[in-house]
Amino acid sequence: MTVELNKDDLVTLVMGFNLYNDLINKYSGLEYGHWTGGHVDEWTWHKWALERLDEEELYNIFQECKSYKIED
């Protein structure tokens, strides 16, 4: 299947991922989002930061998040 995605589509796809472990450290260090711990425990993307990236950078983040495996 071939799908054409524009930059807004890629931002939306990336924002759909909830991050874990080393990806949290990586992307919070780049200020692409932040982790809320305690009662909530969730990753929140900074849409404004993602919108500053180009399509290739967004696609690379998407691929990395998609392929990330949680170790048991």
SULRAFEN-V301184 format. One record per residue. OMEGA is omega in whole degrees, 0 to 359 (NA if undefined). Layout:
[[OMEGA] [OMEGA]]
This chain:
[[177] [180] [175] [180] [173] [184] [179] [178] [180] [176] [180] [178] [180] [182] [178] [181] [169] [188] [180] [169] [187] [176] [175] [180] [182] [187] [173] [176] [177] [180] [177] [180] [179] [180] [173] [180] [180] [183] [187] [183] [178] [176] [176] [177] [172] [183] [180] [180] [179] [181] [177] [182] [175] [185] [180] [178] [178] [179] [178] [176] [178] [181] [180] [180] [181] [185] [182] [179] [177] [180] [178] [NA]]
